[in-house]
Amino acid sequence: MTKLHFTIKYLVFTGIILFAVFAANYFEWLTLGNRQFLFLGTGFLSVSIFSLVIILPAIGKKSDAFVFHFLLLTVGQLLFMLSYILFEIYTFENQNIVLVISQLTLFMLLLIFQTSVLFRFSRNQA
């Protein structure tokens, strides 16, 4: 897998997830307002771009560099999302639990997808 293939897969996955959240909000399966939906989408896009910036230099390099970047990626994502959710809780005065649960669900989906793709990449590289 090259950097371009990984980037395309990652961005397509991000687009599909954002479209699914938009559809869920449009059909009122999620009860998010426009401001909350924009906040949710911005957070997900921010962590996705942050992820690409961290992991792309490690793709195609030795396994030690890859492991270091992968650990840096997961810890950085975790800290980013926790601080984003904390800001989310203090920004919206009604303590909207749906927004926080949605953000955590999207983050977990991102981690699962990213880990599976990167694991398959590392197995093919070895």
mmCIF file of the C-alpha atoms, coordinates in Angstrom:
data_MODEL
# 
_entry.id   MODEL 
# 
loop_
_atom_site.group_PDB 
_atom_site.id 
_atom_site.type_symbol 
_atom_site.label_atom_id 
_atom_site.label_alt_id 
_atom_site.label_comp_id 
_atom_site.label_asym_id 
_atom_site.label_entity_id 
_atom_site.label_seq_id 
_atom_site.pdbx_PDB_ins_code 
_atom_site.Cartn_x 
_atom_site.Cartn_y 
_atom_site.Cartn_z 
_atom_site.occupancy 
_atom_site.B_iso_or_equiv 
_atom_site.pdbx_formal_charge 
_atom_site.auth_seq_id 
_atom_site.auth_comp_id 
_atom_site.auth_asym_id 
_atom_site.auth_atom_id 
_atom_site.pdbx_PDB_model_num 
ATOM 1   C CA . MET A 1 1   ? 0.000   0.000  0.000  1.00 0.00 ? 1   MET A CA 1 
ATOM 2   C CA . THR A 1 2   ? 1.332   3.396  -0.903 1.00 0.00 ? 2   THR A CA 1 
ATOM 3   C CA . LYS A 1 3   ? 0.733   6.711  0.791  1.00 0.00 ? 3   LYS A CA 1 
ATOM 4   C CA . LEU A 1 4   ? -1.737  7.650  -1.929 1.00 0.00 ? 4   LEU A CA 1 
ATOM 5   C CA . HIS A 1 5   ? -3.791  4.449  -1.479 1.00 0.00 ? 5   HIS A CA 1 
ATOM 6   C CA . PHE A 1 6   ? -3.917  4.925  2.283  1.00 0.00 ? 6   PHE A CA 1 
ATOM 7   C CA . THR A 1 7   ? -4.901  8.586  1.929  1.00 0.00 ? 7   THR A CA 1 
ATOM 8   C CA . ILE A 1 8   ? -7.679  7.769  -0.530 1.00 0.00 ? 8   ILE A CA 1 
ATOM 9   C CA . LYS A 1 9   ? -9.069  4.962  1.662  1.00 0.00 ? 9   LYS A CA 1 
ATOM 10  C CA . TYR A 1 10  ? -8.892  7.185  4.722  1.00 0.00 ? 10  TYR A CA 1 
ATOM 11  C CA . LEU A 1 11  ? -10.596 10.162 3.083  1.00 0.00 ? 11  LEU A CA 1 
ATOM 12  C CA . VAL A 1 12  ? -13.314 7.981  1.524  1.00 0.00 ? 12  VAL A CA 1 
ATOM 13  C CA . PHE A 1 13  ? -14.008 6.435  4.932  1.00 0.00 ? 13  PHE A CA 1 
ATOM 14  C CA . THR A 1 14  ? -14.138 9.904  6.515  1.00 0.00 ? 14  THR A CA 1 
ATOM 15  C CA . GLY A 1 15  ? -16.555 11.099 3.832  1.00 0.00 ? 15  GLY A CA 1 
ATOM 16  C CA . ILE A 1 16  ? -18.815 8.063  4.235  1.00 0.00 ? 16  ILE A CA 1 
ATOM 17  C CA . ILE A 1 17  ? -18.970 8.497  8.002  1.00 0.00 ? 17  ILE A CA 1 
ATOM 18  C CA . LEU A 1 18  ? -19.723 12.217 7.746  1.00 0.00 ? 18  LEU A CA 1 
ATOM 19  C CA . PHE A 1 19  ? -22.421 11.542 5.165  1.00 0.00 ? 19  PHE A CA 1 
ATOM 20  C CA . ALA A 1 20  ? -23.970 8.880  7.424  1.00 0.00 ? 20  ALA A CA 1 
ATOM 21  C CA . VAL A 1 21  ? -24.024 11.322 10.353 1.00 0.00 ? 21  VAL A CA 1 
ATOM 22  C CA . PHE A 1 22  ? -25.532 14.006 8.116  1.00 0.00 ? 22  PHE A CA 1 
ATOM 23  C CA . ALA A 1 23  ? -28.229 11.566 6.955  1.00 0.00 ? 23  ALA A CA 1 
ATOM 24  C CA . ALA A 1 24  ? -28.956 10.483 10.536 1.00 0.00 ? 24  ALA A CA 1 
ATOM 25  C CA . ASN A 1 25  ? -29.296 14.105 11.574 1.00 0.00 ? 25  ASN A CA 1 
ATOM 26  C CA . TYR A 1 26  ? -31.415 14.980 8.517  1.00 0.00 ? 26  TYR A CA 1 
ATOM 27  C CA . PHE A 1 27  ? -33.844 12.118 9.127  1.00 0.00 ? 27  PHE A CA 1 
ATOM 28  C CA . GLU A 1 28  ? -33.874 13.041 12.833 1.00 0.00 ? 28  GLU A CA 1 
ATOM 29  C CA . TRP A 1 29  ? -32.344 9.812  14.109 1.00 0.00 ? 29  TRP A CA 1 
ATOM 30  C CA . LEU A 1 30  ? -29.911 12.107 15.886 1.00 0.00 ? 30  LEU A CA 1 
ATOM 31  C CA . THR A 1 31  ? -31.280 15.131 17.658 1.00 0.00 ? 31  THR A CA 1 
ATOM 32  C CA . LEU A 1 32  ? -28.496 17.588 16.927 1.00 0.00 ? 32  LEU A CA 1 
ATOM 33  C CA . GLY A 1 33  ? -28.956 21.217 16.043 1.00 0.00 ? 33  GLY A CA 1 
ATOM 34  C CA . ASN A 1 34  ? -27.083 22.821 13.180 1.00 0.00 ? 34  ASN A CA 1 
ATOM 35  C CA . ARG A 1 35  ? -24.437 24.292 15.472 1.00 0.00 ? 35  ARG A CA 1 
ATOM 36  C CA . GLN A 1 36  ? -23.872 20.962 17.222 1.00 0.00 ? 36  GLN A CA 1 
ATOM 37  C CA . PHE A 1 37  ? -23.729 19.072 13.922 1.00 0.00 ? 37  PHE A CA 1 
ATOM 38  C CA . LEU A 1 38  ? -21.163 21.538 12.597 1.00 0.00 ? 38  LEU A CA 1 
ATOM 39  C CA . PHE A 1 39  ? -19.140 21.119 15.792 1.00 0.00 ? 39  PHE A CA 1 
ATOM 40  C CA . LEU A 1 40  ? -19.302 17.328 15.470 1.00 0.00 ? 40  LEU A CA 1 
ATOM 41  C CA . GLY A 1 41  ? -18.217 17.384 11.842 1.00 0.00 ? 41  GLY A CA 1 
ATOM 42  C CA . THR A 1 42  ? -15.408 19.848 12.492 1.00 0.00 ? 42  THR A CA 1 
ATOM 43  C CA . GLY A 1 43  ? -14.031 17.692 15.285 1.00 0.00 ? 43  GLY A CA 1 
ATOM 44  C CA . PHE A 1 44  ? -14.134 14.537 13.184 1.00 0.00 ? 44  PHE A CA 1 
ATOM 45  C CA . LEU A 1 45  ? -12.476 16.228 10.208 1.00 0.00 ? 45  LEU A CA 1 
ATOM 46  C CA . SER A 1 46  ? -9.829  17.782 12.459 1.00 0.00 ? 46  SER A CA 1 
ATOM 47  C CA . VAL A 1 47  ? -8.849  14.467 14.026 1.00 0.00 ? 47  VAL A CA 1 
ATOM 48  C CA . SER A 1 48  ? -8.837  12.829 10.575 1.00 0.00 ? 48  SER A CA 1 
ATOM 49  C CA . ILE A 1 49  ? -6.459  15.418 9.129  1.00 0.00 ? 49  ILE A CA 1 
ATOM 50  C CA . PHE A 1 50  ? -4.318  15.278 12.270 1.00 0.00 ? 50  PHE A CA 1 
ATOM 51  C CA . SER A 1 51  ? -4.115  11.511 11.795 1.00 0.00 ? 51  SER A CA 1 
ATOM 52  C CA . LEU A 1 52  ? -2.993  11.794 8.197  1.00 0.00 ? 52  LEU A CA 1 
ATOM 53  C CA . VAL A 1 53  ? -0.300  14.327 9.072  1.00 0.00 ? 53  VAL A CA 1 
ATOM 54  C CA . ILE A 1 54  ? 1.124   12.054 11.772 1.00 0.00 ? 54  ILE A CA 1 
ATOM 55  C CA . ILE A 1 55  ? 1.008   8.664  10.025 1.00 0.00 ? 55  ILE A CA 1 
ATOM 56  C CA . LEU A 1 56  ? 1.804   9.493  6.385  1.00 0.00 ? 56  LEU A CA 1 
ATOM 57  C CA . PRO A 1 57  ? 5.554   10.032 6.955  1.00 0.00 ? 57  PRO A CA 1 
ATOM 58  C CA . ALA A 1 58  ? 5.800   6.535  8.493  1.00 0.00 ? 58  ALA A CA 1 
ATOM 59  C CA . ILE A 1 59  ? 4.169   4.672  5.616  1.00 0.00 ? 59  ILE A CA 1 
ATOM 60  C CA . GLY A 1 60  ? 6.838   2.895  3.626  1.00 0.00 ? 60  GLY A CA 1 
ATOM 61  C CA . LYS A 1 61  ? 9.570   3.222  6.259  1.00 0.00 ? 61  LYS A CA 1 
ATOM 62  C CA . LYS A 1 62  ? 11.140  0.676  8.601  1.00 0.00 ? 62  LYS A CA 1 
ATOM 63  C CA . SER A 1 63  ? 8.887   -1.001 11.127 1.00 0.00 ? 63  SER A CA 1 
ATOM 64  C CA . ASP A 1 64  ? 10.472  0.783  14.118 1.00 0.00 ? 64  ASP A CA 1 
ATOM 65  C CA . ALA A 1 65  ? 9.582   4.199  12.712 1.00 0.00 ? 65  ALA A CA 1 
ATOM 66  C CA . PHE A 1 66  ? 6.127   2.929  11.833 1.00 0.00 ? 66  PHE A CA 1 
ATOM 67  C CA . VAL A 1 67  ? 5.475   1.652  15.358 1.00 0.00 ? 67  VAL A CA 1 
ATOM 68  C CA . PHE A 1 68  ? 6.646   4.949  16.858 1.00 0.00 ? 68  PHE A CA 1 
ATOM 69  C CA . HIS A 1 69  ? 4.385   6.969  14.568 1.00 0.00 ? 69  HIS A CA 1 
ATOM 70  C CA . PHE A 1 70  ? 1.461   4.636  15.245 1.00 0.00 ? 70  PHE A CA 1 
ATOM 71  C CA . LEU A 1 71  ? 1.843   5.053  19.019 1.00 0.00 ? 71  LEU A CA 1 
ATOM 72  C CA . LEU A 1 72  ? 2.232   8.806  18.603 1.00 0.00 ? 72  LEU A CA 1 
ATOM 73  C CA . LEU A 1 73  ? -0.868  8.798  16.422 1.00 0.00 ? 73  LEU A CA 1 
ATOM 74  C CA . THR A 1 74  ? -3.127  6.945  18.854 1.00 0.00 ? 74  THR A CA 1 
ATOM 75  C CA . VAL A 1 75  ? -1.994  8.915  21.905 1.00 0.00 ? 75  VAL A CA 1 
ATOM 76  C CA . GLY A 1 76  ? -2.299  12.195 20.015 1.00 0.00 ? 76  GLY A CA 1 
ATOM 77  C CA . GLN A 1 77  ? -5.765  11.302 18.772 1.00 0.00 ? 77  GLN A CA 1 
ATOM 78  C CA . LEU A 1 78  ? -6.897  10.330 22.233 1.00 0.00 ? 78  LEU A CA 1 
ATOM 79  C CA . LEU A 1 79  ? -5.691  13.590 23.772 1.00 0.00 ? 79  LEU A CA 1 
ATOM 80  C CA . PHE A 1 80  ? -7.129  15.626 20.914 1.00 0.00 ? 80  PHE A CA 1 
ATOM 81  C CA . MET A 1 81  ? -10.561 14.023 21.165 1.00 0.00 ? 81  MET A CA 1 
ATOM 82  C CA . LEU A 1 82  ? -10.715 14.195 24.948 1.00 0.00 ? 82  LEU A CA 1 
ATOM 83  C CA . SER A 1 83  ? -9.859  17.890 24.906 1.00 0.00 ? 83  SER A CA 1 
ATOM 84  C CA . TYR A 1 84  ? -12.339 18.475 22.079 1.00 0.00 ? 84  TYR A CA 1 
ATOM 85  C CA . ILE A 1 85  ? -15.098 16.693 24.005 1.00 0.00 ? 85  ILE A CA 1 
ATOM 86  C CA . LEU A 1 86  ? -14.257 18.652 27.141 1.00 0.00 ? 86  LEU A CA 1 
ATOM 87  C CA . PHE A 1 87  ? -14.537 21.877 25.141 1.00 0.00 ? 87  PHE A CA 1 
ATOM 88  C CA . GLU A 1 88  ? -17.797 20.534 23.712 1.00 0.00 ? 88  GLU A CA 1 
ATOM 89  C CA . ILE A 1 89  ? -19.239 19.970 27.174 1.00 0.00 ? 89  ILE A CA 1 
ATOM 90  C CA . TYR A 1 90  ? -18.413 23.478 28.305 1.00 0.00 ? 90  TYR A CA 1 
ATOM 91  C CA . THR A 1 91  ? -19.480 25.162 25.048 1.00 0.00 ? 91  THR A CA 1 
ATOM 92  C CA . PHE A 1 92  ? -23.011 23.812 24.900 1.00 0.00 ? 92  PHE A CA 1 
ATOM 93  C CA . GLU A 1 93  ? -24.877 24.858 27.998 1.00 0.00 ? 93  GLU A CA 1 
ATOM 94  C CA . ASN A 1 94  ? -27.497 22.100 27.989 1.00 0.00 ? 94  ASN A CA 1 
ATOM 95  C CA . GLN A 1 95  ? -24.919 19.280 28.391 1.00 0.00 ? 95  GLN A CA 1 
ATOM 96  C CA . ASN A 1 96  ? -26.145 17.428 25.320 1.00 0.00 ? 96  ASN A CA 1 
ATOM 97  C CA . ILE A 1 97  ? -25.337 13.755 25.914 1.00 0.00 ? 97  ILE A CA 1 
ATOM 98  C CA . VAL A 1 98  ? -26.263 12.821 22.316 1.00 0.00 ? 98  VAL A CA 1 
ATOM 99  C CA . LEU A 1 99  ? -23.480 15.048 20.980 1.00 0.00 ? 99  LEU A CA 1 
ATOM 100 C CA . VAL A 1 100 ? -20.847 13.584 23.293 1.00 0.00 ? 100 VAL A CA 1 
ATOM 101 C CA . ILE A 1 101 ? -21.898 9.980  22.607 1.00 0.00 ? 101 ILE A CA 1 
ATOM 102 C CA . SER A 1 102 ? -21.950 10.678 18.860 1.00 0.00 ? 102 SER A CA 1 
ATOM 103 C CA . GLN A 1 103 ? -18.456 12.169 19.006 1.00 0.00 ? 103 GLN A CA 1 
ATOM 104 C CA . LEU A 1 104 ? -17.121 9.191  20.954 1.00 0.00 ? 104 LEU A CA 1 
ATOM 105 C CA . THR A 1 105 ? -18.781 6.748  18.549 1.00 0.00 ? 105 THR A CA 1 
ATOM 106 C CA . LEU A 1 106 ? -17.244 8.463  15.533 1.00 0.00 ? 106 LEU A CA 1 
ATOM 107 C CA . PHE A 1 107 ? -13.860 8.456  17.217 1.00 0.00 ? 107 PHE A CA 1 
ATOM 108 C CA . MET A 1 108 ? -14.099 4.732  17.974 1.00 0.00 ? 108 MET A CA 1 
ATOM 109 C CA . LEU A 1 109 ? -15.103 3.992  14.364 1.00 0.00 ? 109 LEU A CA 1 
ATOM 110 C CA . LEU A 1 110 ? -12.126 5.998  13.165 1.00 0.00 ? 110 LEU A CA 1 
ATOM 111 C CA . LEU A 1 111 ? -9.738  4.140  15.475 1.00 0.00 ? 111 LEU A CA 1 
ATOM 112 C CA . ILE A 1 112 ? -11.068 0.724  14.449 1.00 0.00 ? 112 ILE A CA 1 
ATOM 113 C CA . PHE A 1 113 ? -10.851 1.507  10.728 1.00 0.00 ? 113 PHE A CA 1 
ATOM 114 C CA . GLN A 1 114 ? -7.445  3.118  10.980 1.00 0.00 ? 114 GLN A CA 1 
ATOM 115 C CA . THR A 1 115 ? -5.980  0.331  13.102 1.00 0.00 ? 115 THR A CA 1 
ATOM 116 C CA . SER A 1 116 ? -7.278  -2.399 10.800 1.00 0.00 ? 116 SER A CA 1 
ATOM 117 C CA . VAL A 1 117 ? -5.907  -0.707 7.669  1.00 0.00 ? 117 VAL A CA 1 
ATOM 118 C CA . LEU A 1 118 ? -2.543  0.036  9.278  1.00 0.00 ? 118 LEU A CA 1 
ATOM 119 C CA . PHE A 1 119 ? -2.315  -3.491 10.712 1.00 0.00 ? 119 PHE A CA 1 
ATOM 120 C CA . ARG A 1 120 ? -2.910  -5.002 7.285  1.00 0.00 ? 120 ARG A CA 1 
ATOM 121 C CA . PHE A 1 121 ? -0.298  -2.625 5.868  1.00 0.00 ? 121 PHE A CA 1 
ATOM 122 C CA . SER A 1 122 ? 2.295   -3.622 8.481  1.00 0.00 ? 122 SER A CA 1 
ATOM 123 C CA . ARG A 1 123 ? 1.615   -7.343 7.872  1.00 0.00 ? 123 ARG A CA 1 
ATOM 124 C CA . ASN A 1 124 ? 2.120   -6.882 4.126  1.00 0.00 ? 124 ASN A CA 1 
ATOM 125 C CA . GLN A 1 125 ? 5.307   -4.918 4.685  1.00 0.00 ? 125 GLN A CA 1 
ATOM 126 C CA . ALA A 1 126 ? 6.935   -7.551 6.920  1.00 0.00 ? 126 ALA A CA 1 
# 
